[in-house]
């Protein structure tokens, strides 16, 4: 249940991705529905595949190094 800091923003992003629902005191019921949903499981699997063929550490390092080069030039 989102309560403070970046949690409401993160919750809204999860809702937009189709893998979460948040509604006050009904969290346990929604969580059970999400965990039992084949549609949500499929959506989670689809989203996870977006990260299968990448090297996030290398990509991050490349971006940092590129920023350093552009500032040094």
KEVOLO-379430 format. One line per 2 residues: number of its first residue (from 1); their letters; for each residue x, y negated, z negated of N, C-alpha, C. Coordinates in steps of 0.1 Angstrom, whole numbers. Last residue first. Layout:
BEGIN
NUM = a = X/Y/Z/X/Y/Z/X/Y/Z | ...
//
This chain:
BEGIN
73 = xx = 347/-176/231/350/-181/244/348/-195/245 | 337/-168/207/352/-170/207/355/-177/221
71 = xx = 311/-163/211/314/-174/202/329/-178/203 | 312/-140/227/305/-152/232/309/-164/224
69 = xx = 324/-122/210/331/-126/223/325/-139/228 | 305/-118/191/318/-124/187/325/-129/199
67 = xx = 284/-107/206/282/-120/199/295/-126/196 | 297/-83/212/293/-93/223/291/-106/217
65 = xx = 299/-71/187/311/-75/194/308/-85/206 | 271/-67/182/279/-75/173/292/-80/180
63 = xx = 265/-49/203/258/-63/202/266/-72/193 | 281/-27/197/283/-34/210/277/-48/209
61 = xx = 270/-20/172/284/-25/173/286/-33/186 | 245/-12/182/246/-23/172/260/-29/172
59 = xx = 252/10/198/245/-1/204/246/-14/195 | 264/27/179/272/22/190/265/9/196
57 = xx = 241/32/163/253/26/157/262/20/168 | 223/44/181/220/31/176/232/24/169
55 = xx = 223/59/208/233/59/198/232/45/191 | 195/78/222/203/66/220/214/68/209
53 = xx = 175/96/227/186/95/236/195/83/234 | 155/93/207/162/106/209/175/104/217
51 = xx = 137/73/204/150/71/198/159/83/200 | 114/80/215/120/68/220/134/66/215
49 = xx = 105/101/200/112/104/212/119/92/218 | 90/88/180/103/94/177/111/97/189
47 = xx = 66/83/195/75/72/190/89/77/187 | 56/109/198/59/101/210/69/89/206
45 = xx = 53/116/171/62/124/179/66/115/192 | 33/98/164/45/97/157/56/105/165
43 = xx = 12/107/181/18/94/183/31/92/176 | 8/133/170/13/131/184/19/118/186
41 = xx = -1/125/145/11/134/146/17/132/160 | -25/112/152/-14/104/146/-1/112/147
39 = xx = -39/134/163/-36/122/171/-25/114/165 | -42/151/141/-34/155/153/-30/143/162
37 = xx = -43/142/108/-47/138/122/-37/143/132 | -36/144/82/-43/155/88/-47/153/103
35 = xx = -24/120/75/-16/132/75/-23/144/81 | -47/103/78/-35/102/87/-27/114/87
33 = xx = -63/113/57/-68/113/71/-57/112/81 | -47/108/35/-51/121/38/-56/123/53
31 = xx = -47/80/37/-34/87/38/-37/102/42 | -73/73/32/-67/70/45/-55/78/47
29 = xx = -75/81/5/-84/88/16/-78/85/30 | -56/65/-6/-54/79/-7/-63/86/4
27 = xx = -67/38/-1/-54/43/4/-53/58/4 | -88/24/-9/-91/36/-2/-78/42/4
25 = xx = -83/-1/-21/-85/11/-30/-87/24/-22 | -70/-15/8/-72/-16/-6/-72/-3/-14
23 = xx = -62/-2/35/-74/-7/31/-76/-6/16 | -44/7/64/-43/2/50/-56/-5/47
21 = xx = -30/31/85/-42/23/82/-41/19/67 | -7/41/111/-11/38/97/-24/30/97
19 = xx = 0/43/137/5/54/128/1/51/114 | -2/24/157/-12/35/157/-8/46/147
17 = xx = 12/1/158/18/13/165/9/25/165 | -4/-15/142/-3/-18/157/3/-6/164
15 = xx = 3/-4/117/-11/-3/122/-11/-5/137 | 30/-11/116/26/3/116/12/5/121
13 = xx = 27/-39/114/34/-33/126/30/-18/127 | 14/-42/90/7/-46/102/14/-40/114
11 = xx = 34/-32/73/22/-25/74/14/-29/87 | 54/-52/76/57/-38/80/44/-30/82
9 = xx = 39/-73/65/44/-74/79/47/-60/84 | 36/-64/38/24/-67/47/28/-67/62
7 = xx = 64/-62/30/55/-50/32/43/-53/40 | 82/-82/25/80/-78/39/70/-67/41
5 = xx = 66/-93/-4/78/-95/5/75/-91/19 | 40/-69/-14/48/-81/-15/59/-81/-5
3 = xx = 22/-48/-7/19/-57/-18/27/-70/-18 | 8/-21/10/16/-33/11/12/-43/0
1 = x = 8/12/0/0/0/0/9/-12/0
//
